Amino acid sequence: MEKFLRSRLAEEFQGSDFQFRPSLTISRQCGTGTSRIERSLVEYLDEVDESAVHGWAGFDQSLIGKIIEDHKLPNSMEPYMAEEAKFPILETLDEALKLQPSKWTLFNYSAATIRTLCRMGNALVVGRAGNFVTSDLPNTFHVRLIGSELKRIACVRERFQITQDEAEKLVKKTDRSRGNFVKRYTGAGIDDTGSYHLLLNTDNLSSDVIVRIIGDSLIEWANEKEISMNQLKVFPEPLTLTRSRS
């Protein structure tokens, strides 16, 4: 991640000519196995995407650290920025957080960082309403991973070594929390199929197949998108990177 950011920021500073570089957001139901494909997907895109001069970078939990760093938030805020959490997650913390950024401000920090990363190109962002906050960016491809509840529960049970009942409760709670997060801060529905370029059922697909489907779909889409943008002479505005000051 650090190497990616240094390389891309240096490019922007040097005023490099515009080159279309795609980015990717992934939304997922709990138990669809995002964690098992993320690294492989980044590696696959490094191989097949000719625009990835400096490689692809994945941003999930590491994105939270990036938000804190960019906006000078204290490390103590990290637990309250989890996607499925409310802000704050415990009422007893209200007093301690009085001087901290508001719930809406925290979301805006997250959204601004995601947009910056995606505009740079060659960034994979998982969760945090990434597809909704970048819906207007012409270089960003949106994927949602879904699956049957039974298979997702089985996946969660195996991964965390918990009981069937615990896995079922975790899947339902996580899906509900993610949906509420998106609705609360974007007004959209997480299951709105029109918000994604690709909807993929992972039930009977191996990790390798999932990676190839997503990666190849992205490249085909990016090639068509770049051609149409060049024909229309539509290019994104120059990227302006600023660091907030307290």
C-alpha positions in Angstrom: 0.0 0.0 0.0 2.7 2.5 0.9 4.7 1.7 -2.2 1.5 2.2 -4.3 0.8 5.5 -2.7 4.3 6.9 -3.0 4.5 5.9 -6.7 1.1 7.4 -7.6 1.6 10.6 -5.6 4.9 11.1 -7.3 3.2 10.7 -10.7 0.6 13.3 -9.8 3.3 15.7 -8.5 5.2 15.4 -11.8 2.1 16.2 -13.8 2.1 13.0 -15.8 -0.2 12.9 -18.9 -3.6 11.4 -18.3 -3.7 7.6 -18.6 -6.9 5.7 -18.0 -6.4 3.4 -15.0 -9.3 1.4 -13.7 -10.2 0.9 -10.1 -12.4 -1.7 -8.5 -14.9 -1.8 -5.6 -16.2 -5.0 -4.1 -19.4 -5.2 -2.0 -20.1 -8.6 -0.5 -22.6 -10.6 1.6 -21.1 -12.1 4.7 -19.6 -15.5 4.0 -18.9 -15.1 0.3 -15.2 -15.5 0.9 -13.8 -12.0 0.0 -10.8 -12.6 2.2 -9.8 -15.7 0.3 -9.6 -13.9 -3.1 -8.4 -10.4 -2.3 -4.7 -11.0 -2.5 -5.0 -13.4 -5.5 -7.2 -10.8 -7.3 -4.6 -8.1 -6.8 -1.9 -10.4 -8.1 -4.0 -11.4 -11.1 -4.7 -7.8 -12.0 -1.0 -7.0 -11.8 -0.5 -9.6 -14.5 -3.3 -8.8 -16.9 -3.8 -5.0 -16.5 -1.3 -3.2 -18.8 -2.2 0.1 -17.1 -0.8 -1.1 -13.7 2.7 0.4 -14.1 3.1 0.4 -10.3 0.9 -2.5 -9.6 -2.5 -2.8 -8.0 -3.1 -2.2 -4.3 -5.9 -3.6 -2.1 -7.5 -1.4 0.6 -9.7 -3.0 3.3 -8.8 -2.7 7.0 -5.6 -0.9 5.9 -7.9 1.8 4.5 -8.9 2.6 8.0 -5.3 3.4 9.0 -5.0 5.5 5.9 -8.1 7.5 6.9 -6.7 8.1 10.4 -3.3 9.1 9.1 -4.7 11.5 6.4 -7.1 13.2 8.7 -5.1 13.2 11.9 -7.6 11.1 13.8 -6.4 9.5 17.1 -5.7 5.8 17.0 -8.4 5.4 19.6 -11.0 6.1 17.0 -10.1 3.0 15.0 -12.5 0.5 16.7 -15.4 2.8 16.0 -14.8 3.0 12.3 -15.5 -0.6 11.5 -18.0 -1.0 8.7 -20.6 -2.8 10.7 -20.3 -0.5 13.8 -22.4 2.4 14.8 -20.6 5.6 15.8 -19.9 5.2 18.6 -20.7 1.6 19.3 -21.3 2.1 23.0 -23.4 4.9 24.5 -21.1 5.1 27.5 -18.4 6.4 25.1 -20.3 9.5 24.2 -18.6 11.6 26.8 -15.1 10.5 25.9 -15.7 11.2 22.2 -17.3 14.6 22.6 -14.4 16.3 21.0 -13.9 13.8 18.3 -15.3 14.0 14.7 -19.0 13.5 14.4 -20.5 10.3 12.8 -21.1 12.1 9.5 -17.6 13.6 9.5 -16.1 10.2 10.0 -18.0 8.9 7.0 -17.0 11.8 4.9 -13.3 11.2 5.8 -13.8 7.6 4.7 -15.6 8.5 1.5 -13.0 11.2 0.5 -10.2 8.8 1.0 -11.9 6.1 -1.1 -12.6 8.6 -3.9 -8.9 9.7 -3.9 -7.7 6.1 -4.1 -10.1 5.2 -6.9 -9.3 8.3 -8.9 -5.6 7.3 -8.8 -6.5 4.1 -10.5 -5.4 0.5 -9.9 -7.0 0.5 -6.4 -9.2 -2.3 -5.1 -11.5 -1.1 -2.3 -13.5 -3.6 -0.3 -16.6 -2.6 1.5 -17.4 0.8 3.2 -20.0 1.7 0.6 -17.2 2.1 -1.9 -19.4 1.6 -5.0 -21.9 4.3 -3.8 -19.3 7.0 -3.0 -17.5 6.5 -6.3 -20.6 6.0 -8.5 -19.8 9.1 -10.5 -16.1 8.1 -11.2 -15.8 6.9 -14.8 -12.8 4.7 -14.1 -14.3 2.6 -11.3 -15.9 -0.9 -11.7 -18.3 -2.2 -9.1 -18.8 -5.8 -8.1 -21.1 -7.4 -5.6 -20.5 -11.0 -4.3 -23.6 -12.9 -3.2 -24.4 -16.5 -2.3 -27.1 -18.7 -0.7 -27.5 -18.2 3.0 -26.8 -21.9 3.8 -23.5 -21.9 2.0 -22.4 -18.6 3.5 -23.3 -19.8 7.0 -21.2 -23.0 6.3 -18.3 -20.9 5.1 -18.4 -18.7 8.2 -18.7 -21.7 10.5 -15.7 -23.3 9.0 -13.6 -20.1 8.9 -14.2 -19.1 12.5 -14.7 -22.6 14.0 -18.0 -21.8 15.6 -21.4 -23.5 15.9 -24.1 -23.6 13.3 -26.3 -21.3 15.4 -23.4 -18.8 16.0 -22.6 -18.7 12.3 -26.2 -18.1 11.3 -26.5 -15.2 13.8 -23.2 -13.7 12.6 -24.1 -13.9 8.9 -27.5 -12.3 9.5 -26.2 -9.6 11.8 -23.3 -8.7 9.5 -25.5 -8.5 6.4 -28.0 -6.3 8.3 -25.3 -4.0 9.7 -23.7 -3.5 6.3 -27.1 -2.7 4.7 -27.9 -0.3 7.5 -24.5 1.4 7.1 -25.1 2.0 3.4 -28.6 3.2 3.9 -27.7 5.5 6.7 -24.9 7.3 4.9 -25.8 7.1 1.2 -29.6 6.6 1.2 -29.1 3.7 -1.1 -30.0 0.0 -0.9 -27.0 -2.3 -0.7 -28.9 -5.0 -2.7 -29.8 -2.6 -5.5 -28.5 -4.6 -8.5 -28.4 -1.4 -10.6 -25.5 -0.1 -8.5 -23.1 -2.7 -9.7 -21.5 -3.6 -13.0 -21.1 -7.3 -12.0 -23.2 -9.4 -9.6 -21.5 -12.7 -8.9 -22.9 -15.8 -7.1 -19.9 -17.5 -5.5 -21.7 -20.6 -4.3 -20.2 -23.1 -6.7 -17.1 -21.3 -7.8 -13.5 -21.8 -6.8 -11.4 -18.9 -5.7 -9.4 -19.1 -8.9 -12.5 -18.9 -11.1 -13.9 -16.0 -9.0 -10.6 -14.1 -9.5 -10.6 -14.6 -13.2 -14.2 -13.7 -13.7 -13.8 -10.4 -11.8 -10.4 -9.6 -13.3 -11.3 -10.4 -16.9 -14.6 -8.5 -16.6 -12.8 -5.5 -15.3 -10.3 -5.5 -18.1 -12.9 -5.9 -20.8 -15.0 -3.1 -19.3 -11.9 -0.8 -18.9 -10.9 -1.3 -22.5 -14.4 -0.3 -23.7 -14.6 2.6 -21.3 -11.2 4.0 -22.3 -12.1 3.9 -26.0 -15.4 5.7 -25.4 -13.7 8.4 -23.2 -11.0 9.0 -25.8 -13.7 9.4 -28.5 -15.6 11.9 -26.4 -12.5 13.5 -25.0 -13.8 13.1 -21.5 -11.1 13.0 -18.9 -11.2 13.3 -15.1 -10.1 16.5 -13.5 -6.5 16.6 -12.3 -6.2 15.0 -8.9 -5.7 17.4 -6.1 -4.4 15.9 -2.9 -4.6 17.8 0.4 -4.0 16.9 4.0 -6.5 18.2 6.5 -5.2 20.4 9.2 -6.5 20.4 12.8 
